[in-house]
Amino acid sequence: MRLTLKMAASIIVSLLFFCCCLTSTDARVTCNAHAVVGGTFVVPLNHELKILENLRWKHNKTKIFDRRPDKKIVVGKQDDIDGNGSLILTDLTRSSEGFYLPQGYDAYGVSLLNEKPLYLCILDPVPKPDLKMECALPNVKFTCIPGPTPYDTVQWFQNDNPLPREKKSTVLRVASEITQDLFKCKVSNQASSMSSESVKQNCMDSSTSIFPDELFGQDFTTMVIILASLGGLALLLIIILFVCCIRAIKEKQKQEKEEEELRLGWTNSEGAHQQHHCGQTGAQKHCSKQRRERRSPRSQAQDGPRRATQDSRAVDAHKHGPPRPKPRRTAVPLQTM
């Protein structure tokens, strides 16, 4: 039983040691070259091939190309190498990563090459970054926004001139000093690089501007013109309404004044007529009574019906003259029987 436990423990220790060795070996692998997924890469052959020489290419331990001295291709195809014998890799994938080693033999099988294997690393290509501009007057901030693919470096360009001191994802500049300058950023990894579109700041266009570019989702200048036109139209309508009200008030006042003048004229003419009538008929008592009634508006309101009756009688007297005296009737004494 103890022997079995010792053997199991030794096996476990051996496996752990083997795994550690593999891990340390992988950690020591360094990339001699880099390529992107879907891209093309040429593994160079630093040897001048001669007639009757055999050429082989291996990927890790797998033979991927073999051409015999009689130029007969046993493994692979002619398009896999160029005229110098360099290996052409196309449509790369993650499985294309690994060691690549050329081998050359003469007609007698003697090795002619003493090259070291090349380890090729395959990376995802970096996408085109976005460049965001933000106004923070008096400054303007440019921010480079890369894609999800890991990148190694960020480079900045001002008018296509590199800015070696700028290595972060943001750049801050004084807006008044770069009114016409173009900025762009470039992100890179060891296999690819992409640049953003060039952007010019619009926080200041040769002069200080505190107004936004848009208002209610439309161009600021257009919206200002529209709002100013509507405001002018509203002001014009208010002025027209005010003038109409003033004219209506004046017309009403004028009409009331004319009615008052007409009433006063009629009252004066009636008074003159009554004075003339009083002078002719000698009805002084009646005329004085009418004058008292005209001077007392309250008495006019109270004795309206009585005054109307008296006025009608005065008018009848004026038309038909003074009343004629009626003859007296003498009473006839009754005779007694």
C-alpha beads as a LAMMPS data file, in Angstrom:
LAMMPS data file: protein, C-alpha beads

337 atoms
336 bonds

1 atom types
1 bond types

-500.0 500.0 xlo xhi
-500.0 500.0 ylo yhi
-500.0 500.0 zlo zhi

Masses

1 110.0

Atoms # bond

1 1 1 0.000 0.000 0.000
2 1 1 2.808 2.364 0.925
3 1 1 4.617 1.506 -2.284
4 1 1 1.539 2.445 -4.308
5 1 1 1.249 5.810 -2.545
6 1 1 4.915 6.543 -3.171
7 1 1 4.545 5.743 -6.866
8 1 1 1.452 7.969 -7.153
9 1 1 3.257 10.819 -5.413
10 1 1 6.266 10.490 -7.696
11 1 1 4.030 10.493 -10.768
12 1 1 2.254 13.660 -9.606
13 1 1 5.559 15.384 -8.920
14 1 1 6.844 14.385 -12.354
15 1 1 3.712 15.774 -14.054
16 1 1 3.994 19.043 -12.187
17 1 1 7.650 19.350 -13.115
18 1 1 6.816 18.627 -16.764
19 1 1 4.084 21.282 -16.799
20 1 1 6.443 23.810 -15.259
21 1 1 9.022 23.044 -17.900
22 1 1 6.459 23.545 -20.665
23 1 1 5.309 26.819 -19.131
24 1 1 8.825 28.132 -18.779
25 1 1 9.615 27.089 -22.354
26 1 1 6.560 28.913 -23.711
27 1 1 7.393 31.979 -21.644
28 1 1 10.853 32.106 -23.214
29 1 1 9.448 32.110 -26.756
30 1 1 9.842 35.530 -28.364
31 1 1 8.235 36.664 -31.587
32 1 1 10.737 37.183 -34.397
33 1 1 8.057 38.596 -36.675
34 1 1 4.420 39.687 -36.532
35 1 1 1.513 39.450 -38.942
36 1 1 -2.209 40.141 -38.801
37 1 1 -5.112 37.729 -39.131
38 1 1 -6.152 37.534 -42.777
39 1 1 -2.917 39.130 -43.919
40 1 1 0.152 37.963 -45.872
41 1 1 3.676 37.343 -44.706
42 1 1 6.887 36.253 -46.467
43 1 1 9.379 34.160 -44.498
44 1 1 12.754 35.027 -46.050
45 1 1 15.274 32.435 -47.253
46 1 1 18.818 33.678 -46.747
47 1 1 20.341 31.297 -49.261
48 1 1 20.806 31.345 -53.017
49 1 1 19.338 28.149 -54.417
50 1 1 21.277 26.282 -57.035
51 1 1 20.340 23.632 -59.515
52 1 1 19.850 20.139 -58.090
53 1 1 19.195 21.404 -54.572
54 1 1 16.300 20.169 -52.481
55 1 1 14.207 22.805 -50.589
56 1 1 11.888 22.118 -47.678
57 1 1 9.866 24.347 -45.349
58 1 1 8.552 23.238 -41.991
59 1 1 5.882 24.807 -39.760
60 1 1 6.757 23.703 -36.251
61 1 1 7.344 19.981 -36.993
62 1 1 5.058 19.699 -40.008
63 1 1 6.446 19.700 -43.545
64 1 1 4.435 22.243 -45.556
65 1 1 6.619 22.460 -48.677
66 1 1 9.018 20.009 -50.340
67 1 1 10.622 20.451 -53.751
68 1 1 13.027 17.821 -55.052
69 1 1 16.232 18.540 -57.038
70 1 1 14.390 17.712 -60.260
71 1 1 11.998 20.599 -59.315
72 1 1 9.226 18.183 -58.619
73 1 1 6.997 19.488 -55.803
74 1 1 6.013 16.708 -53.427
75 1 1 4.313 18.795 -50.725
76 1 1 2.664 22.156 -51.312
77 1 1 2.466 24.080 -54.606
78 1 1 4.621 26.380 -56.671
79 1 1 2.860 29.530 -55.479
80 1 1 3.979 28.808 -51.917
81 1 1 7.474 30.201 -52.652
82 1 1 8.853 33.071 -54.670
83 1 1 11.753 33.021 -57.109
84 1 1 14.323 33.068 -54.306
85 1 1 12.705 30.219 -52.392
86 1 1 11.199 32.435 -49.652
87 1 1 7.976 31.063 -48.158
88 1 1 4.792 33.009 -48.956
89 1 1 2.046 32.773 -46.330
90 1 1 -1.413 34.052 -47.278
91 1 1 -4.782 34.345 -45.533
92 1 1 -3.192 33.944 -42.129
93 1 1 -5.102 32.560 -39.146
94 1 1 -4.298 31.990 -35.514
95 1 1 -3.117 28.505 -36.393
96 1 1 -0.465 30.030 -38.660
97 1 1 1.489 31.153 -35.628
98 1 1 4.615 29.167 -34.773
99 1 1 8.131 28.294 -35.915
100 1 1 9.120 28.317 -39.588
101 1 1 12.348 26.631 -40.623
102 1 1 13.861 26.196 -44.108
103 1 1 15.950 23.133 -45.006
104 1 1 18.180 22.661 -48.039
105 1 1 20.035 19.567 -49.301
106 1 1 22.302 18.872 -52.214
107 1 1 21.962 15.912 -54.518
108 1 1 23.761 13.737 -51.988
109 1 1 21.503 14.674 -49.076
110 1 1 24.000 16.927 -47.372
111 1 1 22.424 19.855 -45.512
112 1 1 23.255 23.202 -46.996
113 1 1 21.449 25.554 -44.569
114 1 1 22.251 26.478 -41.036
115 1 1 19.433 28.943 -40.331
116 1 1 17.593 29.409 -37.062
117 1 1 13.858 28.960 -36.996
118 1 1 11.687 32.090 -37.156
119 1 1 8.779 32.387 -34.739
120 1 1 5.813 34.216 -36.309
121 1 1 3.163 35.779 -34.044
122 1 1 -0.341 36.397 -35.416
123 1 1 -2.264 39.400 -34.070
124 1 1 -5.641 40.955 -34.744
125 1 1 -5.465 44.119 -36.862
126 1 1 -6.238 47.369 -35.057
127 1 1 -9.412 49.060 -36.340
128 1 1 -9.606 52.666 -37.436
129 1 1 -9.818 54.899 -34.357
130 1 1 -12.292 57.732 -33.834
131 1 1 -11.193 61.245 -32.968
132 1 1 -13.434 63.291 -30.667
133 1 1 -13.145 67.054 -30.275
134 1 1 -14.484 68.841 -27.161
135 1 1 -14.620 72.567 -26.481
136 1 1 -13.432 73.661 -23.049
137 1 1 -12.730 77.317 -23.786
138 1 1 -10.208 78.746 -23.835
139 1 1 -8.895 75.233 -24.564
140 1 1 -9.925 72.451 -26.910
141 1 1 -9.434 68.748 -26.160
142 1 1 -8.853 66.003 -28.740
143 1 1 -9.466 62.412 -27.652
144 1 1 -8.361 59.349 -29.627
145 1 1 -10.834 56.471 -29.244
146 1 1 -9.385 53.133 -30.415
147 1 1 -11.369 50.008 -31.118
148 1 1 -11.652 46.909 -28.943
149 1 1 -8.445 45.370 -30.324
150 1 1 -5.438 45.842 -28.030
151 1 1 -2.930 48.408 -29.207
152 1 1 0.572 49.317 -28.144
153 1 1 1.140 52.954 -29.036
154 1 1 -0.719 56.178 -29.858
155 1 1 0.785 58.798 -32.120
156 1 1 -0.477 62.326 -32.754
157 1 1 -0.113 64.461 -35.850
158 1 1 -0.714 68.183 -36.292
159 1 1 -1.018 69.162 -39.951
160 1 1 0.554 65.741 -40.761
161 1 1 3.575 66.598 -38.613
162 1 1 4.236 64.125 -35.774
163 1 1 4.013 65.287 -32.169
164 1 1 6.608 63.073 -30.449
165 1 1 5.835 64.371 -26.963
166 1 1 2.171 63.426 -27.153
167 1 1 1.827 59.727 -26.285
168 1 1 -1.462 59.680 -24.383
169 1 1 -4.959 59.262 -25.758
170 1 1 -5.813 62.956 -25.204
171 1 1 -4.250 66.197 -26.397
172 1 1 -5.060 69.646 -25.018
173 1 1 -4.434 72.841 -26.961
174 1 1 -5.342 76.549 -26.720
175 1 1 -8.208 77.057 -29.158
176 1 1 -7.126 80.515 -30.312
177 1 1 -3.707 79.172 -31.369
178 1 1 -4.948 76.358 -33.632
179 1 1 -7.893 77.901 -35.481
180 1 1 -6.884 76.357 -38.827
181 1 1 -4.840 73.305 -37.743
182 1 1 -5.779 69.682 -38.446
183 1 1 -5.257 66.927 -35.877
184 1 1 -5.337 63.145 -36.194
185 1 1 -4.216 60.156 -34.146
186 1 1 -2.683 56.809 -35.087
187 1 1 -2.908 53.595 -33.066
188 1 1 -0.544 50.690 -33.651
189 1 1 0.330 47.244 -32.517
190 1 1 3.334 45.179 -33.642
191 1 1 1.542 43.969 -36.762
192 1 1 -0.651 46.845 -37.958
193 1 1 -1.559 50.490 -37.540
194 1 1 -4.520 52.727 -38.439
195 1 1 -5.028 56.496 -38.465
196 1 1 -8.180 58.471 -37.705
197 1 1 -9.744 61.153 -39.867
198 1 1 -8.278 64.633 -39.578
199 1 1 -10.313 66.981 -37.389
200 1 1 -10.258 70.780 -37.146
201 1 1 -11.534 72.489 -34.033
202 1 1 -14.668 74.594 -34.442
203 1 1 -14.743 76.098 -30.972
204 1 1 -13.256 79.293 -32.379
205 1 1 -13.316 80.261 -36.056
206 1 1 -10.735 83.027 -36.197
207 1 1 -12.740 84.947 -33.578
208 1 1 -14.203 84.226 -30.185
209 1 1 -17.663 82.744 -30.388
210 1 1 -19.835 81.815 -27.426
211 1 1 -22.784 80.624 -29.475
212 1 1 -23.523 76.943 -30.134
213 1 1 -23.526 75.350 -33.574
214 1 1 -27.115 74.159 -33.317
215 1 1 -30.343 75.363 -31.753
216 1 1 -33.327 73.010 -31.391
217 1 1 -31.547 70.533 -33.678
218 1 1 -31.136 73.052 -36.525
219 1 1 -28.419 75.429 -37.657
220 1 1 -28.011 78.220 -35.105
221 1 1 -28.015 81.083 -37.653
222 1 1 -31.100 79.739 -39.449
223 1 1 -33.016 79.330 -36.191
224 1 1 -32.064 82.847 -35.073
225 1 1 -33.401 84.277 -38.359
226 1 1 -36.639 82.301 -38.028
227 1 1 -37.164 83.315 -34.393
228 1 1 -36.348 86.951 -35.176
229 1 1 -38.880 86.945 -38.031
230 1 1 -41.573 85.448 -35.793
231 1 1 -40.780 87.964 -33.075
232 1 1 -40.972 90.864 -35.543
233 1 1 -44.306 89.609 -36.870
234 1 1 -45.695 89.279 -33.345
235 1 1 -44.487 92.805 -32.498
236 1 1 -46.134 94.174 -35.653
237 1 1 -49.438 92.506 -34.758
238 1 1 -49.271 93.956 -31.246
239 1 1 -48.625 97.453 -32.643
240 1 1 -51.538 97.128 -35.090
241 1 1 -53.838 95.934 -32.294
242 1 1 -52.726 98.817 -30.064
243 1 1 -53.336 101.399 -32.808
244 1 1 -56.786 99.937 -33.514
245 1 1 -57.686 100.141 -29.820
246 1 1 -56.506 103.758 -29.606
247 1 1 -58.511 104.691 -32.704
248 1 1 -61.613 102.939 -31.359
249 1 1 -61.306 104.823 -28.059
250 1 1 -60.868 108.149 -29.857
251 1 1 -63.818 107.450 -32.152
252 1 1 -65.982 106.641 -29.139
253 1 1 -64.895 109.814 -27.346
254 1 1 -65.564 111.873 -30.459
255 1 1 -69.012 110.333 -30.862
256 1 1 -69.845 111.009 -27.213
257 1 1 -68.650 114.597 -27.588
258 1 1 -70.779 115.127 -30.684
259 1 1 -73.798 113.659 -28.946
260 1 1 -73.199 115.947 -25.945
261 1 1 -72.873 118.989 -28.191
262 1 1 -76.033 117.992 -30.042
263 1 1 -77.856 117.541 -26.755
264 1 1 -76.661 120.904 -25.464
265 1 1 -77.643 122.610 -28.715
266 1 1 -81.092 121.094 -28.578
267 1 1 -81.469 122.106 -24.927
268 1 1 -80.386 125.695 -25.671
269 1 1 -82.741 126.030 -28.636
270 1 1 -85.621 124.702 -26.525
271 1 1 -84.812 127.198 -23.749
272 1 1 -84.721 130.127 -26.197
273 1 1 -88.052 129.070 -27.666
274 1 1 -89.629 128.864 -24.223
275 1 1 -88.278 132.308 -23.253
276 1 1 -89.762 133.784 -26.414
277 1 1 -93.094 132.114 -25.659
278 1 1 -93.051 133.399 -22.095
279 1 1 -92.377 136.930 -23.315
280 1 1 -95.335 136.831 -25.694
281 1 1 -97.941 135.176 -23.549
282 1 1 -96.885 136.645 -20.250
283 1 1 -96.955 133.245 -18.587
284 1 1 -94.139 134.229 -16.234
285 1 1 -95.154 131.865 -13.525
286 1 1 -95.141 128.855 -15.831
287 1 1 -91.748 129.755 -17.375
288 1 1 -90.083 130.333 -14.029
289 1 1 -91.320 126.950 -12.961
290 1 1 -89.773 125.328 -16.031
291 1 1 -86.454 127.091 -15.374
292 1 1 -86.453 125.779 -11.811
293 1 1 -87.073 122.285 -13.119
294 1 1 -84.172 122.551 -15.563
295 1 1 -81.816 123.749 -12.834
296 1 1 -82.689 120.836 -10.532
297 1 1 -81.813 117.464 -12.140
298 1 1 -82.962 115.653 -9.036
299 1 1 -86.367 117.239 -9.244
300 1 1 -86.462 116.294 -12.909
301 1 1 -85.900 112.685 -12.016
302 1 1 -88.536 112.789 -9.292
303 1 1 -91.225 114.836 -11.126
304 1 1 -90.677 113.396 -14.576
305 1 1 -94.285 112.373 -15.309
306 1 1 -95.687 115.664 -13.977
307 1 1 -93.245 117.718 -16.002
308 1 1 -94.094 115.780 -19.130
309 1 1 -97.774 116.597 -18.615
310 1 1 -97.036 120.273 -18.041
311 1 1 -94.770 120.464 -21.073
312 1 1 -97.443 118.878 -23.252
313 1 1 -99.958 121.416 -21.981
314 1 1 -97.569 124.273 -22.704
315 1 1 -97.025 123.027 -26.222
316 1 1 -100.813 122.762 -26.767
317 1 1 -101.228 126.262 -25.467
318 1 1 -98.578 127.493 -27.863
319 1 1 -100.251 125.789 -30.782
320 1 1 -103.873 126.652 -30.054
321 1 1 -103.408 129.911 -28.217
322 1 1 -104.719 130.850 -24.776
323 1 1 -107.885 129.092 -23.648
324 1 1 -111.062 130.926 -24.460
325 1 1 -113.316 131.929 -21.599
326 1 1 -116.531 130.030 -21.399
327 1 1 -119.852 131.901 -20.675
328 1 1 -121.323 131.563 -17.289
329 1 1 -124.410 129.727 -16.798
330 1 1 -126.873 131.249 -14.421
331 1 1 -128.753 128.917 -12.283
332 1 1 -132.501 128.990 -12.870
333 1 1 -134.381 128.894 -9.604
334 1 1 -136.758 126.081 -9.292
335 1 1 -140.335 127.028 -8.957
336 1 1 -142.274 125.429 -6.262
337 1 1 -145.533 124.136 -6.998

Bonds

1 1 1 2
2 1 2 3
3 1 3 4
4 1 4 5
5 1 5 6
6 1 6 7
7 1 7 8
8 1 8 9
9 1 9 10
10 1 10 11
11 1 11 12
12 1 12 13
13 1 13 14
14 1 14 15
15 1 15 16
16 1 16 17
17 1 17 18
18 1 18 19
19 1 19 20
20 1 20 21
21 1 21 22
22 1 22 23
23 1 23 24
24 1 24 25
25 1 25 26
26 1 26 27
27 1 27 28
28 1 28 29
29 1 29 30
30 1 30 31
31 1 31 32
32 1 32 33
33 1 33 34
34 1 34 35
35 1 35 36
36 1 36 37
37 1 37 38
38 1 38 39
39 1 39 40
40 1 40 41
41 1 41 42
42 1 42 43
43 1 43 44
44 1 44 45
45 1 45 46
46 1 46 47
47 1 47 48
48 1 48 49
49 1 49 50
50 1 50 51
51 1 51 52
52 1 52 53
53 1 53 54
54 1 54 55
55 1 55 56
56 1 56 57
57 1 57 58
58 1 58 59
59 1 59 60
60 1 60 61
61 1 61 62
62 1 62 63
63 1 63 64
64 1 64 65
65 1 65 66
66 1 66 67
67 1 67 68
68 1 68 69
69 1 69 70
70 1 70 71
71 1 71 72
72 1 72 73
73 1 73 74
74 1 74 75
75 1 75 76
76 1 76 77
77 1 77 78
78 1 78 79
79 1 79 80
80 1 80 81
81 1 81 82
82 1 82 83
83 1 83 84
84 1 84 85
85 1 85 86
86 1 86 87
87 1 87 88
88 1 88 89
89 1 89 90
90 1 90 91
91 1 91 92
92 1 92 93
93 1 93 94
94 1 94 95
95 1 95 96
96 1 96 97
97 1 97 98
98 1 98 99
99 1 99 100
100 1 100 101
101 1 101 102
102 1 102 103
103 1 103 104
104 1 104 105
105 1 105 106
106 1 106 107
107 1 107 108
108 1 108 109
109 1 109 110
110 1 110 111
111 1 111 112
112 1 112 113
113 1 113 114
114 1 114 115
115 1 115 116
116 1 116 117
117 1 117 118
118 1 118 119
119 1 119 120
120 1 120 121
121 1 121 122
122 1 122 123
123 1 123 124
124 1 124 125
125 1 125 126
126 1 126 127
127 1 127 128
128 1 128 129
129 1 129 130
130 1 130 131
131 1 131 132
132 1 132 133
133 1 133 134
134 1 134 135
135 1 135 136
136 1 136 137
137 1 137 138
138 1 138 139
139 1 139 140
140 1 140 141
141 1 141 142
142 1 142 143
143 1 143 144
144 1 144 145
145 1 145 146
146 1 146 147
147 1 147 148
148 1 148 149
149 1 149 150
150 1 150 151
151 1 151 152
152 1 152 153
153 1 153 154
154 1 154 155
155 1 155 156
156 1 156 157
157 1 157 158
158 1 158 159
159 1 159 160
160 1 160 161
161 1 161 162
162 1 162 163
163 1 163 164
164 1 164 165
165 1 165 166
166 1 166 167
167 1 167 168
168 1 168 169
169 1 169 170
170 1 170 171
171 1 171 172
172 1 172 173
173 1 173 174
174 1 174 175
175 1 175 176
176 1 176 177
177 1 177 178
178 1 178 179
179 1 179 180
180 1 180 181
181 1 181 182
182 1 182 183
183 1 183 184
184 1 184 185
185 1 185 186
186 1 186 187
187 1 187 188
188 1 188 189
189 1 189 190
190 1 190 191
191 1 191 192
192 1 192 193
193 1 193 194
194 1 194 195
195 1 195 196
196 1 196 197
197 1 197 198
198 1 198 199
199 1 199 200
200 1 200 201
201 1 201 202
202 1 202 203
203 1 203 204
204 1 204 205
205 1 205 206
206 1 206 207
207 1 207 208
208 1 208 209
209 1 209 210
210 1 210 211
211 1 211 212
212 1 212 213
213 1 213 214
214 1 214 215
215 1 215 216
216 1 216 217
217 1 217 218
218 1 218 219
219 1 219 220
220 1 220 221
221 1 221 222
222 1 222 223
223 1 223 224
224 1 224 225
225 1 225 226
226 1 226 227
227 1 227 228
228 1 228 229
229 1 229 230
230 1 230 231
231 1 231 232
232 1 232 233
233 1 233 234
234 1 234 235
235 1 235 236
236 1 236 237
237 1 237 238
238 1 238 239
239 1 239 240
240 1 240 241
241 1 241 242
242 1 242 243
243 1 243 244
244 1 244 245
245 1 245 246
246 1 246 247
247 1 247 248
248 1 248 249
249 1 249 250
250 1 250 251
251 1 251 252
252 1 252 253
253 1 253 254
254 1 254 255
255 1 255 256
256 1 256 257
257 1 257 258
258 1 258 259
259 1 259 260
260 1 260 261
261 1 261 262
262 1 262 263
263 1 263 264
264 1 264 265
265 1 265 266
266 1 266 267
267 1 267 268
268 1 268 269
269 1 269 270
270 1 270 271
271 1 271 272
272 1 272 273
273 1 273 274
274 1 274 275
275 1 275 276
276 1 276 277
277 1 277 278
278 1 278 279
279 1 279 280
280 1 280 281
281 1 281 282
282 1 282 283
283 1 283 284
284 1 284 285
285 1 285 286
286 1 286 287
287 1 287 288
288 1 288 289
289 1 289 290
290 1 290 291
291 1 291 292
292 1 292 293
293 1 293 294
294 1 294 295
295 1 295 296
296 1 296 297
297 1 297 298
298 1 298 299
299 1 299 300
300 1 300 301
301 1 301 302
302 1 302 303
303 1 303 304
304 1 304 305
305 1 305 306
306 1 306 307
307 1 307 308
308 1 308 309
309 1 309 310
310 1 310 311
311 1 311 312
312 1 312 313
313 1 313 314
314 1 314 315
315 1 315 316
316 1 316 317
317 1 317 318
318 1 318 319
319 1 319 320
320 1 320 321
321 1 321 322
322 1 322 323
323 1 323 324
324 1 324 325
325 1 325 326
326 1 326 327
327 1 327 328
328 1 328 329
329 1 329 330
330 1 330 331
331 1 331 332
332 1 332 333
333 1 333 334
334 1 334 335
335 1 335 336
336 1 336 337
